Amino acid sequence: MKYITIALAKGRLAELSLDIFESIGLNCCEMKEKTRRLIFTDEDNKVKFVLVKAADVPTYVEYGAADIGIVGKDTLLEEARNLYEVLDLGFGTCRMVVAGPEELKDKFDTLNNKRVATKYPRIARDYFHIKKGQTIEVIKLHGSVELAPLVGLSDVIVDIVESGKTLAENGLVVFEEICKISARLIVNRVSMKMEKDRIMDIVEKVKQKI
Amino acid sequence: MSRWKLHTPEGVQDILQEECMVKREIEERIEGVFQSWGYYEVQTPTFEFYDVFAGESGIIKQETMFKFFDHQGRILVLRPDITTPIARMVATKLNDMLPPIRIYYIGNAFRYDEPYQGAKLREFTQAGIEMIGTNTPESDAEAIVITIQALLASGLEDFQIDIGQVEFFKGLMEQTGLDEEQIEKIRVLIDSKNSLAIEELIDSYDIDDKLKATILNLPSLFGGIEIIDRAEKEVVNERARKALENIREVYNILLDYGVEKYISIDLGMVQSLNYYTGIIFKGFTHGLGFPICSGGRYDGLINEFGKNMPAIGVAIGINRLMSALDWKGVGFNLSTVDTLINYKAKGRKKAFQIAHELRNQGLAVEIYPGECSEEDILTYARSKKLGGIITIYDEENIELYNLDTDKKVKTTVSSLLARAKSKTESGE
C-alpha cells in the first residue's frame, strides 16, 4: 500500500496537529522524541509525517509531495495555491489586521501614499487593492513587523494578532480586521481522487475530534 | 563571459538524447491512437495576435501570456494553448466541412506563471484532439475514450478520468437567483472543496433551505456513478437535471466501450465556467500532484470567431505524462546504434560501402571519423554501449569485435554482408 504523506508546519501547529492525529489512532510517538529528523513513519497505518516550514506546507501539498497538510489560513491566503481546503481545525486562531499608530487611525484612509509593511504582501495587496480599492506600497519584511511604523519605514502594518499584546507594547492599535485565521487541513487535488477512501477516512475522523 | 550566456531561462529546459527519444516515442504512440480514430493533424502558428486569446470565454489570463509587438505595434503572443488557434482556424477556414470535423495536434504552448513555481514549465508540449460540429453524448464519450486509449498506449496503467458537468452548477446557481459576482465566490469555494466557507457564505444569502443543502453537498459529490443517483434525489431545476442526464448518457456509452474502470464522477469540478459549456474531465495518476490531461465541451468558443459550432476536445500534457511514467518506472525499448565502423587508410572506401550496405539493411551504423588507435576506439564504443566494432583493414580483410561477448573474429567483407543480410531477414 502507498504511504499517505502528511506535511506539518514546524512549531506549535505541528504539536497541536500531532495531538489530533494521535487521538484518531495514528502513531506519532516517533515525532515526540527530541530529534532533528524531518520525516517520520507510522508503519502500521502506512502514514508518513514530514516537518516543513509553515510557508512551504501549501507547496508540498500542491505538488503532491504531501497528500495532506495542516497549515494556518494566513499561509494559505498568502501562498494562494491550487488545492483543496477541507477542514477548519479551530486551533491556532488569531486575526489578520491592519494596525498602526493611534494618531493615524482616522487619517489613514485619506493618506495619499500608503506604505504597508508586512510578511504577507499578497494578503495586503488583495485587501487594499481589491476590497478597498486603494493603491498601496508594500514593504515586505520577514519579522518584527511592529517595528516598521515606529522607525518610519511604513505607515501601517498588516500582520496576525493573537492577544494584541505585542501591538500594545509597541504603541500600535488595530485599524481594521482583514479576516479571521485558524489552522486548516488541506488536501492535494489528485490525492483526494486517487486515495479517496483513506483520505476521507482521516478527514472524517479528524472532523469528529474538532 | 556575459552573465546569462550559459543558462536557460526559468521554466524552459533542454531535452537530452535519451529523454528526447522517450518523449518522441510517447508522442508517436499517442499520435498513433489519434490517427487510428480518424483524426487528422493540423499545425497552427507558434505566435498569434493577442486578440485571438482575449475573447469573452478566454480561459487563459492575460498575465500568463508571453507578449511582444510587431512592426505595426500590434500585440503578439506565444500561443498559450492550441485549442483557441484551432477554433480560429476552423471558424475561418474549415467552416463548410461536413461535421464531425476530427482534428489532432501536437506542439508546444507557452505560459508565464507568476510567481514562477518550480516544476511548472513555461514551455510545454500538448497533444490533443478536437471534435467539432457535433454536440452529442457520443462525441463526449469519444473524446474521453480516446484520452484513455492514448494514456494506455503511452504505457500508463493506473489512472483515473474524473468527469463533471458545468451545467449542473450553472443550473443550481440559476435557481438561487444570485448575481455573477456572488456565484463566482461560491464557485471558487466549491472548486477548493472549502465546505465551511461555503456554508458561511450561503448562509448570508437568501436561498431556499433545500437548495442550500444541495450546494453545501457539492464538494462531497465525487466518486463512482452512484454520485449521479445521489444528486438526482436533490431538488434540482430542469437545467441541472439535464446535466445529470447528460453525464449518465455519456457514462452508459463509456460502459459500451468497456472503459468504466477508469471513470469517476466529480460534480464539484467547476472551473472555467465561461469557457466550458457541458461535460468536463481531467485525468489523474499516482506520483503526480497535477492532472495529466484536461478536456471538455466548449460550444461557445468557435462562435467568438464568427461561426457557431459546438466542439469538445482534450489536451494531454506530454511533460507531465513523462514525469508520471518515469515515476512509475515504465521502461521504453529505445533504438540504439548497432555497430561502430572504423578503418585503416586502405580500407576507407570499403568502410563507407559496408556502412551504406548495413544501413540499407536497417541497422544503425556509426563511422568513426578518421583513423584512431584501437584502445581509443574501444573506450569510445564502451562509453556509448555499442554492441560491436567492425575494423576494416583493406578491400577484403576485416575484424569483428563483439563487445557483449568480448570475442574478436577475423573475416572477409563478403561473408560479413551475407551474414548481416540473413540476420535482418530472419528478423533478429
Chai-1 contact restraints between the chains, C-beta under 6 A:
chainA,res_idxA,chainB,res_idxB,connection_type,confidence,min_distance_angstrom,max_distance_angstrom,comment,restraint_id
A,Y63,B,G289,contact,1.0,0.0,6.0,A-B,restraint_1
A,G64,B,G289,contact,1.0,0.0,6.0,A-B,restraint_2
A,Y84,B,S192,contact,1.0,0.0,6.0,A-B,restraint_3
A,Y84,B,K193,contact,1.0,0.0,6.0,A-B,restraint_4
A,E85,B,S192,contact,1.0,0.0,6.0,A-B,restraint_5
A,E85,B,N194,contact,1.0,0.0,6.0,A-B,restraint_6
A,V86,B,K193,contact,1.0,0.0,6.0,A-B,restraint_7
A,D88,B,L196,contact,1.0,0.0,6.0,A-B,restraint_8
A,N188,B,G289,contact,1.0,0.0,6.0,A-B,restraint_9
A,V190,B,F284,contact,1.0,0.0,6.0,A-B,restraint_10
A,V190,B,G289,contact,1.0,0.0,6.0,A-B,restraint_11
A,K193,B,Q160,contact,1.0,0.0,6.0,A-B,restraint_12
A,K193,B,D162,contact,1.0,0.0,6.0,A-B,restraint_13
A,K193,B,F284,contact,1.0,0.0,6.0,A-B,restraint_14
A,M194,B,F284,contact,1.0,0.0,6.0,A-B,restraint_15
A,M194,B,H286,contact,1.0,0.0,6.0,A-B,restraint_16
